[in-house]
Amino acid sequence: MTKLETIPEELGVAGSWNEKGGVLWLTPGPLSLRDLAKTMNMVQARFITITATELPGEEGFRLEYHWDLDGTLLGFPFTIALGQAIDSIYDLCEAVDWIEREIHEGYAIDFTGRDYDPLMLRQGQKLGVNLRNTGAPDKPASGLLGQKEAE
């Protein structure tokens, strides 16, 4: 059995890998992010990044965790509600340090188990001001992306 084949079994996930856009995706279901990170460490996968996307309306956010396993890009999507925190995996994978902080500042998503330094470039400003769409449907968004769309 290959390392790739062992991952769903180790995670206790019944689903199988689905290829889309050059990424093998596995939906972790109720699996904890920390268990996923431990499994990725066990198979010696290399963390690449987290992609954060704000979902429409009040649906929350989709966080996609990407790892490289021997040249194969693996993706694991997690959905969180507005105002919901997600576990930090910084203590298990130091490579997430920068991207967890960027997502925290840009989208105001909290990663539990982390301490954050004060904002350096925008001291005293509110979190999430750069990337979150906080405008009402009939009003422009307040973040930088919304400002560009309104121009």
MODELLER restraints for C-alpha pairs under 7 A, 6 or more apart:
rsr = mdl.restraints
at = mdl.atoms
rsr.add(forms.Gaussian(group=physical.xy_distance, feature=features.Distance(at['CA:3:A'], at['CA:43:A']), mean=6.21, stdev=0.5))
rsr.add(forms.Gaussian(group=physical.xy_distance, feature=features.Distance(at['CA:8:A'], at['CA:14:A']), mean=6.96, stdev=0.5))
rsr.add(forms.Gaussian(group=physical.xy_distance, feature=features.Distance(at['CA:10:A'], at['CA:39:A']), mean=6.93, stdev=0.5))
rsr.add(forms.Gaussian(group=physical.xy_distance, feature=features.Distance(at['CA:11:A'], at['CA:36:A']), mean=6.84, stdev=0.5))
rsr.add(forms.Gaussian(group=physical.xy_distance, feature=features.Distance(at['CA:13:A'], at['CA:28:A']), mean=6.36, stdev=0.5))
rsr.add(forms.Gaussian(group=physical.xy_distance, feature=features.Distance(at['CA:16:A'], at['CA:26:A']), mean=6.45, stdev=0.5))
rsr.add(forms.Gaussian(group=physical.xy_distance, feature=features.Distance(at['CA:17:A'], at['CA:24:A']), mean=5.74, stdev=0.5))
rsr.add(forms.Gaussian(group=physical.xy_distance, feature=features.Distance(at['CA:17:A'], at['CA:25:A']), mean=5.44, stdev=0.5))
rsr.add(forms.Gaussian(group=physical.xy_distance, feature=features.Distance(at['CA:17:A'], at['CA:26:A']), mean=5.12, stdev=0.5))
rsr.add(forms.Gaussian(group=physical.xy_distance, feature=features.Distance(at['CA:18:A'], at['CA:24:A']), mean=5.42, stdev=0.5))
rsr.add(forms.Gaussian(group=physical.xy_distance, feature=features.Distance(at['CA:18:A'], at['CA:25:A']), mean=5.08, stdev=0.5))
rsr.add(forms.Gaussian(group=physical.xy_distance, feature=features.Distance(at['CA:18:A'], at['CA:26:A']), mean=6.60, stdev=0.5))
rsr.add(forms.Gaussian(group=physical.xy_distance, feature=features.Distance(at['CA:19:A'], at['CA:25:A']), mean=6.12, stdev=0.5))
rsr.add(forms.Gaussian(group=physical.xy_distance, feature=features.Distance(at['CA:23:A'], at['CA:73:A']), mean=5.12, stdev=0.5))
rsr.add(forms.Gaussian(group=physical.xy_distance, feature=features.Distance(at['CA:23:A'], at['CA:74:A']), mean=5.63, stdev=0.5))
rsr.add(forms.Gaussian(group=physical.xy_distance, feature=features.Distance(at['CA:23:A'], at['CA:75:A']), mean=6.29, stdev=0.5))
rsr.add(forms.Gaussian(group=physical.xy_distance, feature=features.Distance(at['CA:24:A'], at['CA:73:A']), mean=6.23, stdev=0.5))
rsr.add(forms.Gaussian(group=physical.xy_distance, feature=features.Distance(at['CA:24:A'], at['CA:74:A']), mean=4.88, stdev=0.5))
rsr.add(forms.Gaussian(group=physical.xy_distance, feature=features.Distance(at['CA:24:A'], at['CA:75:A']), mean=5.99, stdev=0.5))
rsr.add(forms.Gaussian(group=physical.xy_distance, feature=features.Distance(at['CA:25:A'], at['CA:74:A']), mean=5.95, stdev=0.5))
rsr.add(forms.Gaussian(group=physical.xy_distance, feature=features.Distance(at['CA:25:A'], at['CA:75:A']), mean=4.65, stdev=0.5))
rsr.add(forms.Gaussian(group=physical.xy_distance, feature=features.Distance(at['CA:25:A'], at['CA:76:A']), mean=5.88, stdev=0.5))
rsr.add(forms.Gaussian(group=physical.xy_distance, feature=features.Distance(at['CA:26:A'], at['CA:75:A']), mean=6.44, stdev=0.5))
rsr.add(forms.Gaussian(group=physical.xy_distance, feature=features.Distance(at['CA:26:A'], at['CA:76:A']), mean=5.47, stdev=0.5))
rsr.add(forms.Gaussian(group=physical.xy_distance, feature=features.Distance(at['CA:27:A'], at['CA:76:A']), mean=5.79, stdev=0.5))
rsr.add(forms.Gaussian(group=physical.xy_distance, feature=features.Distance(at['CA:27:A'], at['CA:77:A']), mean=6.08, stdev=0.5))
rsr.add(forms.Gaussian(group=physical.xy_distance, feature=features.Distance(at['CA:28:A'], at['CA:76:A']), mean=6.53, stdev=0.5))
rsr.add(forms.Gaussian(group=physical.xy_distance, feature=features.Distance(at['CA:33:A'], at['CA:87:A']), mean=6.62, stdev=0.5))
rsr.add(forms.Gaussian(group=physical.xy_distance, feature=features.Distance(at['CA:34:A'], at['CA:87:A']), mean=6.97, stdev=0.5))
rsr.add(forms.Gaussian(group=physical.xy_distance, feature=features.Distance(at['CA:34:A'], at['CA:89:A']), mean=6.06, stdev=0.5))
rsr.add(forms.Gaussian(group=physical.xy_distance, feature=features.Distance(at['CA:37:A'], at['CA:89:A']), mean=6.85, stdev=0.5))
rsr.add(forms.Gaussian(group=physical.xy_distance, feature=features.Distance(at['CA:37:A'], at['CA:92:A']), mean=6.79, stdev=0.5))
rsr.add(forms.Gaussian(group=physical.xy_distance, feature=features.Distance(at['CA:45:A'], at['CA:67:A']), mean=6.10, stdev=0.5))
rsr.add(forms.Gaussian(group=physical.xy_distance, feature=features.Distance(at['CA:45:A'], at['CA:68:A']), mean=5.52, stdev=0.5))
rsr.add(forms.Gaussian(group=physical.xy_distance, feature=features.Distance(at['CA:45:A'], at['CA:69:A']), mean=4.59, stdev=0.5))
rsr.add(forms.Gaussian(group=physical.xy_distance, feature=features.Distance(at['CA:46:A'], at['CA:67:A']), mean=5.40, stdev=0.5))
rsr.add(forms.Gaussian(group=physical.xy_distance, feature=features.Distance(at['CA:46:A'], at['CA:68:A']), mean=5.04, stdev=0.5))
rsr.add(forms.Gaussian(group=physical.xy_distance, feature=features.Distance(at['CA:46:A'], at['CA:69:A']), mean=6.45, stdev=0.5))
rsr.add(forms.Gaussian(group=physical.xy_distance, feature=features.Distance(at['CA:47:A'], at['CA:66:A']), mean=6.34, stdev=0.5))
rsr.add(forms.Gaussian(group=physical.xy_distance, feature=features.Distance(at['CA:47:A'], at['CA:67:A']), mean=4.40, stdev=0.5))
rsr.add(forms.Gaussian(group=physical.xy_distance, feature=features.Distance(at['CA:47:A'], at['CA:68:A']), mean=6.38, stdev=0.5))
rsr.add(forms.Gaussian(group=physical.xy_distance, feature=features.Distance(at['CA:47:A'], at['CA:95:A']), mean=6.68, stdev=0.5))
rsr.add(forms.Gaussian(group=physical.xy_distance, feature=features.Distance(at['CA:48:A'], at['CA:66:A']), mean=5.44, stdev=0.5))
rsr.add(forms.Gaussian(group=physical.xy_distance, feature=features.Distance(at['CA:48:A'], at['CA:67:A']), mean=5.14, stdev=0.5))
rsr.add(forms.Gaussian(group=physical.xy_distance, feature=features.Distance(at['CA:48:A'], at['CA:68:A']), mean=6.66, stdev=0.5))
rsr.add(forms.Gaussian(group=physical.xy_distance, feature=features.Distance(at['CA:49:A'], at['CA:65:A']), mean=6.17, stdev=0.5))
rsr.add(forms.Gaussian(group=physical.xy_distance, feature=features.Distance(at['CA:49:A'], at['CA:66:A']), mean=5.40, stdev=0.5))
rsr.add(forms.Gaussian(group=physical.xy_distance, feature=features.Distance(at['CA:49:A'], at['CA:99:A']), mean=6.84, stdev=0.5))
rsr.add(forms.Gaussian(group=physical.xy_distance, feature=features.Distance(at['CA:50:A'], at['CA:63:A']), mean=6.41, stdev=0.5))
rsr.add(forms.Gaussian(group=physical.xy_distance, feature=features.Distance(at['CA:50:A'], at['CA:64:A']), mean=5.38, stdev=0.5))
rsr.add(forms.Gaussian(group=physical.xy_distance, feature=features.Distance(at['CA:50:A'], at['CA:65:A']), mean=4.58, stdev=0.5))
rsr.add(forms.Gaussian(group=physical.xy_distance, feature=features.Distance(at['CA:50:A'], at['CA:66:A']), mean=6.13, stdev=0.5))
rsr.add(forms.Gaussian(group=physical.xy_distance, feature=features.Distance(at['CA:50:A'], at['CA:99:A']), mean=6.61, stdev=0.5))
rsr.add(forms.Gaussian(group=physical.xy_distance, feature=features.Distance(at['CA:51:A'], at['CA:63:A']), mean=5.63, stdev=0.5))
rsr.add(forms.Gaussian(group=physical.xy_distance, feature=features.Distance(at['CA:51:A'], at['CA:64:A']), mean=5.01, stdev=0.5))
rsr.add(forms.Gaussian(group=physical.xy_distance, feature=features.Distance(at['CA:51:A'], at['CA:65:A']), mean=6.67, stdev=0.5))
rsr.add(forms.Gaussian(group=physical.xy_distance, feature=features.Distance(at['CA:52:A'], at['CA:61:A']), mean=6.87, stdev=0.5))
rsr.add(forms.Gaussian(group=physical.xy_distance, feature=features.Distance(at['CA:52:A'], at['CA:62:A']), mean=5.82, stdev=0.5))
rsr.add(forms.Gaussian(group=physical.xy_distance, feature=features.Distance(at['CA:52:A'], at['CA:63:A']), mean=4.61, stdev=0.5))
rsr.add(forms.Gaussian(group=physical.xy_distance, feature=features.Distance(at['CA:52:A'], at['CA:64:A']), mean=6.49, stdev=0.5))
rsr.add(forms.Gaussian(group=physical.xy_distance, feature=features.Distance(at['CA:52:A'], at['CA:103:A']), mean=6.99, stdev=0.5))
rsr.add(forms.Gaussian(group=physical.xy_distance, feature=features.Distance(at['CA:53:A'], at['CA:61:A']), mean=5.59, stdev=0.5))
rsr.add(forms.Gaussian(group=physical.xy_distance, feature=features.Distance(at['CA:53:A'], at['CA:62:A']), mean=5.23, stdev=0.5))
rsr.add(forms.Gaussian(group=physical.xy_distance, feature=features.Distance(at['CA:53:A'], at['CA:63:A']), mean=6.53, stdev=0.5))
rsr.add(forms.Gaussian(group=physical.xy_distance, feature=features.Distance(at['CA:54:A'], at['CA:60:A']), mean=6.17, stdev=0.5))
rsr.add(forms.Gaussian(group=physical.xy_distance, feature=features.Distance(at['CA:54:A'], at['CA:61:A']), mean=4.50, stdev=0.5))
rsr.add(forms.Gaussian(group=physical.xy_distance, feature=features.Distance(at['CA:54:A'], at['CA:62:A']), mean=6.50, stdev=0.5))
rsr.add(forms.Gaussian(group=physical.xy_distance, feature=features.Distance(at['CA:55:A'], at['CA:61:A']), mean=5.20, stdev=0.5))
rsr.add(forms.Gaussian(group=physical.xy_distance, feature=features.Distance(at['CA:55:A'], at['CA:62:A']), mean=6.77, stdev=0.5))
rsr.add(forms.Gaussian(group=physical.xy_distance, feature=features.Distance(at['CA:58:A'], at['CA:82:A']), mean=6.84, stdev=0.5))
rsr.add(forms.Gaussian(group=physical.xy_distance, feature=features.Distance(at['CA:59:A'], at['CA:81:A']), mean=6.18, stdev=0.5))
rsr.add(forms.Gaussian(group=physical.xy_distance, feature=features.Distance(at['CA:59:A'], at['CA:82:A']), mean=6.98, stdev=0.5))
rsr.add(forms.Gaussian(group=physical.xy_distance, feature=features.Distance(at['CA:60:A'], at['CA:80:A']), mean=5.66, stdev=0.5))
rsr.add(forms.Gaussian(group=physical.xy_distance, feature=features.Distance(at['CA:60:A'], at['CA:81:A']), mean=4.19, stdev=0.5))
rsr.add(forms.Gaussian(group=physical.xy_distance, feature=features.Distance(at['CA:60:A'], at['CA:82:A']), mean=4.42, stdev=0.5))
rsr.add(forms.Gaussian(group=physical.xy_distance, feature=features.Distance(at['CA:61:A'], at['CA:79:A']), mean=5.64, stdev=0.5))
rsr.add(forms.Gaussian(group=physical.xy_distance, feature=features.Distance(at['CA:61:A'], at['CA:80:A']), mean=5.36, stdev=0.5))
rsr.add(forms.Gaussian(group=physical.xy_distance, feature=features.Distance(at['CA:61:A'], at['CA:81:A']), mean=6.40, stdev=0.5))
rsr.add(forms.Gaussian(group=physical.xy_distance, feature=features.Distance(at['CA:62:A'], at['CA:77:A']), mean=6.63, stdev=0.5))
rsr.add(forms.Gaussian(group=physical.xy_distance, feature=features.Distance(at['CA:62:A'], at['CA:78:A']), mean=5.67, stdev=0.5))
rsr.add(forms.Gaussian(group=physical.xy_distance, feature=features.Distance(at['CA:62:A'], at['CA:79:A']), mean=4.44, stdev=0.5))
rsr.add(forms.Gaussian(group=physical.xy_distance, feature=features.Distance(at['CA:62:A'], at['CA:80:A']), mean=6.48, stdev=0.5))
rsr.add(forms.Gaussian(group=physical.xy_distance, feature=features.Distance(at['CA:63:A'], at['CA:77:A']), mean=5.76, stdev=0.5))
rsr.add(forms.Gaussian(group=physical.xy_distance, feature=features.Distance(at['CA:63:A'], at['CA:78:A']), mean=5.15, stdev=0.5))
rsr.add(forms.Gaussian(group=physical.xy_distance, feature=features.Distance(at['CA:63:A'], at['CA:79:A']), mean=6.22, stdev=0.5))
rsr.add(forms.Gaussian(group=physical.xy_distance, feature=features.Distance(at['CA:64:A'], at['CA:75:A']), mean=6.36, stdev=0.5))
rsr.add(forms.Gaussian(group=physical.xy_distance, feature=features.Distance(at['CA:64:A'], at['CA:76:A']), mean=5.53, stdev=0.5))
rsr.add(forms.Gaussian(group=physical.xy_distance, feature=features.Distance(at['CA:64:A'], at['CA:77:A']), mean=4.35, stdev=0.5))
rsr.add(forms.Gaussian(group=physical.xy_distance, feature=features.Distance(at['CA:64:A'], at['CA:78:A']), mean=6.22, stdev=0.5))
rsr.add(forms.Gaussian(group=physical.xy_distance, feature=features.Distance(at['CA:65:A'], at['CA:75:A']), mean=5.64, stdev=0.5))
rsr.add(forms.Gaussian(group=physical.xy_distance, feature=features.Distance(at['CA:65:A'], at['CA:76:A']), mean=5.17, stdev=0.5))
rsr.add(forms.Gaussian(group=physical.xy_distance, feature=features.Distance(at['CA:65:A'], at['CA:77:A']), mean=6.36, stdev=0.5))
rsr.add(forms.Gaussian(group=physical.xy_distance, feature=features.Distance(at['CA:66:A'], at['CA:73:A']), mean=6.87, stdev=0.5))
rsr.add(forms.Gaussian(group=physical.xy_distance, feature=features.Distance(at['CA:66:A'], at['CA:74:A']), mean=5.55, stdev=0.5))
rsr.add(forms.Gaussian(group=physical.xy_distance, feature=features.Distance(at['CA:66:A'], at['CA:75:A']), mean=4.64, stdev=0.5))
rsr.add(forms.Gaussian(group=physical.xy_distance, feature=features.Distance(at['CA:66:A'], at['CA:76:A']), mean=6.59, stdev=0.5))
rsr.add(forms.Gaussian(group=physical.xy_distance, feature=features.Distance(at['CA:67:A'], at['CA:73:A']), mean=5.93, stdev=0.5))
rsr.add(forms.Gaussian(group=physical.xy_distance, feature=features.Distance(at['CA:67:A'], at['CA:74:A']), mean=5.14, stdev=0.5))
rsr.add(forms.Gaussian(group=physical.xy_distance, feature=features.Distance(at['CA:67:A'], at['CA:75:A']), mean=6.60, stdev=0.5))
rsr.add(forms.Gaussian(group=physical.xy_distance, feature=features.Distance(at['CA:68:A'], at['CA:74:A']), mean=6.01, stdev=0.5))
rsr.add(forms.Gaussian(group=physical.xy_distance, feature=features.Distance(at['CA:85:A'], at['CA:109:A']), mean=6.16, stdev=0.5))
rsr.add(forms.Gaussian(group=physical.xy_distance, feature=features.Distance(at['CA:85:A'], at['CA:110:A']), mean=4.80, stdev=0.5))
rsr.add(forms.Gaussian(group=physical.xy_distance, feature=features.Distance(at['CA:85:A'], at['CA:111:A']), mean=5.67, stdev=0.5))
rsr.add(forms.Gaussian(group=physical.xy_distance, feature=features.Distance(at['CA:85:A'], at['CA:112:A']), mean=6.33, stdev=0.5))
rsr.add(forms.Gaussian(group=physical.xy_distance, feature=features.Distance(at['CA:86:A'], at['CA:110:A']), mean=6.49, stdev=0.5))
rsr.add(forms.Gaussian(group=physical.xy_distance, feature=features.Distance(at['CA:86:A'], at['CA:111:A']), mean=5.02, stdev=0.5))
rsr.add(forms.Gaussian(group=physical.xy_distance, feature=features.Distance(at['CA:86:A'], at['CA:112:A']), mean=6.02, stdev=0.5))
rsr.add(forms.Gaussian(group=physical.xy_distance, feature=features.Distance(at['CA:87:A'], at['CA:111:A']), mean=5.13, stdev=0.5))
rsr.add(forms.Gaussian(group=physical.xy_distance, feature=features.Distance(at['CA:87:A'], at['CA:112:A']), mean=4.78, stdev=0.5))
rsr.add(forms.Gaussian(group=physical.xy_distance, feature=features.Distance(at['CA:87:A'], at['CA:113:A']), mean=6.79, stdev=0.5))
rsr.add(forms.Gaussian(group=physical.xy_distance, feature=features.Distance(at['CA:88:A'], at['CA:111:A']), mean=4.74, stdev=0.5))
rsr.add(forms.Gaussian(group=physical.xy_distance, feature=features.Distance(at['CA:88:A'], at['CA:112:A']), mean=5.45, stdev=0.5))
rsr.add(forms.Gaussian(group=physical.xy_distance, feature=features.Distance(at['CA:88:A'], at['CA:113:A']), mean=5.90, stdev=0.5))
rsr.add(forms.Gaussian(group=physical.xy_distance, feature=features.Distance(at['CA:88:A'], at['CA:114:A']), mean=6.51, stdev=0.5))
rsr.add(forms.Gaussian(group=physical.xy_distance, feature=features.Distance(at['CA:90:A'], at['CA:96:A']), mean=5.72, stdev=0.5))
rsr.add(forms.Gaussian(group=physical.xy_distance, feature=features.Distance(at['CA:90:A'], at['CA:97:A']), mean=5.88, stdev=0.5))
rsr.add(forms.Gaussian(group=physical.xy_distance, feature=features.Distance(at['CA:103:A'], at['CA:109:A']), mean=6.46, stdev=0.5))
rsr.add(forms.Gaussian(group=physical.xy_distance, feature=features.Distance(at['CA:104:A'], at['CA:110:A']), mean=5.73, stdev=0.5))
rsr.add(forms.Gaussian(group=physical.xy_distance, feature=features.Distance(at['CA:105:A'], at['CA:127:A']), mean=5.11, stdev=0.5))
rsr.add(forms.Gaussian(group=physical.xy_distance, feature=features.Distance(at['CA:105:A'], at['CA:128:A']), mean=5.67, stdev=0.5))
rsr.add(forms.Gaussian(group=physical.xy_distance, feature=features.Distance(at['CA:106:A'], at['CA:127:A']), mean=6.46, stdev=0.5))
rsr.add(forms.Gaussian(group=physical.xy_distance, feature=features.Distance(at['CA:106:A'], at['CA:128:A']), mean=4.49, stdev=0.5))
rsr.add(forms.Gaussian(group=physical.xy_distance, feature=features.Distance(at['CA:106:A'], at['CA:129:A']), mean=6.58, stdev=0.5))
rsr.add(forms.Gaussian(group=physical.xy_distance, feature=features.Distance(at['CA:106:A'], at['CA:130:A']), mean=5.39, stdev=0.5))
rsr.add(forms.Gaussian(group=physical.xy_distance, feature=features.Distance(at['CA:106:A'], at['CA:131:A']), mean=5.22, stdev=0.5))
rsr.add(forms.Gaussian(group=physical.xy_distance, feature=features.Distance(at['CA:107:A'], at['CA:127:A']), mean=6.85, stdev=0.5))
rsr.add(forms.Gaussian(group=physical.xy_distance, feature=features.Distance(at['CA:107:A'], at['CA:128:A']), mean=4.11, stdev=0.5))
rsr.add(forms.Gaussian(group=physical.xy_distance, feature=features.Distance(at['CA:107:A'], at['CA:131:A']), mean=5.77, stdev=0.5))
rsr.add(forms.Gaussian(group=physical.xy_distance, feature=features.Distance(at['CA:107:A'], at['CA:132:A']), mean=5.41, stdev=0.5))
rsr.add(forms.Gaussian(group=physical.xy_distance, feature=features.Distance(at['CA:108:A'], at['CA:127:A']), mean=4.97, stdev=0.5))
rsr.add(forms.Gaussian(group=physical.xy_distance, feature=features.Distance(at['CA:108:A'], at['CA:128:A']), mean=4.46, stdev=0.5))
rsr.add(forms.Gaussian(group=physical.xy_distance, feature=features.Distance(at['CA:129:A'], at['CA:143:A']), mean=5.02, stdev=0.5))
rsr.add(forms.Gaussian(group=physical.xy_distance, feature=features.Distance(at['CA:130:A'], at['CA:143:A']), mean=4.62, stdev=0.5))
rsr.add(forms.Gaussian(group=physical.xy_distance, feature=features.Distance(at['CA:130:A'], at['CA:144:A']), mean=5.08, stdev=0.5))
rsr.add(forms.Gaussian(group=physical.xy_distance, feature=features.Distance(at['CA:131:A'], at['CA:143:A']), mean=5.33, stdev=0.5))
rsr.add(forms.Gaussian(group=physical.xy_distance, feature=features.Distance(at['CA:131:A'], at['CA:144:A']), mean=6.35, stdev=0.5))
rsr.add(forms.Gaussian(group=physical.xy_distance, feature=features.Distance(at['CA:131:A'], at['CA:145:A']), mean=6.28, stdev=0.5))
rsr.add(forms.Gaussian(group=physical.xy_distance, feature=features.Distance(at['CA:132:A'], at['CA:143:A']), mean=5.74, stdev=0.5))
rsr.add(forms.Gaussian(group=physical.xy_distance, feature=features.Distance(at['CA:133:A'], at['CA:141:A']), mean=5.00, stdev=0.5))
rsr.add(forms.Gaussian(group=physical.xy_distance, feature=features.Distance(at['CA:133:A'], at['CA:142:A']), mean=6.38, stdev=0.5))
rsr.add(forms.Gaussian(group=physical.xy_distance, feature=features.Distance(at['CA:133:A'], at['CA:143:A']), mean=6.03, stdev=0.5))
rsr.add(forms.Gaussian(group=physical.xy_distance, feature=features.Distance(at['CA:133:A'], at['CA:146:A']), mean=6.66, stdev=0.5))
rsr.add(forms.Gaussian(group=physical.xy_distance, feature=features.Distance(at['CA:134:A'], at['CA:141:A']), mean=5.41, stdev=0.5))
rsr.add(forms.Gaussian(group=physical.xy_distance, feature=features.Distance(at['CA:134:A'], at['CA:142:A']), mean=5.70, stdev=0.5))
rsr.add(forms.Gaussian(group=physical.xy_distance, feature=features.Distance(at['CA:135:A'], at['CA:141:A']), mean=3.91, stdev=0.5))
rsr.add(forms.Gaussian(group=physical.xy_distance, feature=features.Distance(at['CA:135:A'], at['CA:142:A']), mean=5.68, stdev=0.5))
rsr.add(forms.Gaussian(group=physical.xy_distance, feature=features.Distance(at['CA:140:A'], at['CA:146:A']), mean=5.86, stdev=0.5))
rsr.add(forms.Gaussian(group=physical.xy_distance, feature=features.Distance(at['CA:140:A'], at['CA:150:A']), mean=6.00, stdev=0.5))
rsr.add(forms.Gaussian(group=physical.xy_distance, feature=features.Distance(at['CA:141:A'], at['CA:147:A']), mean=6.62, stdev=0.5))
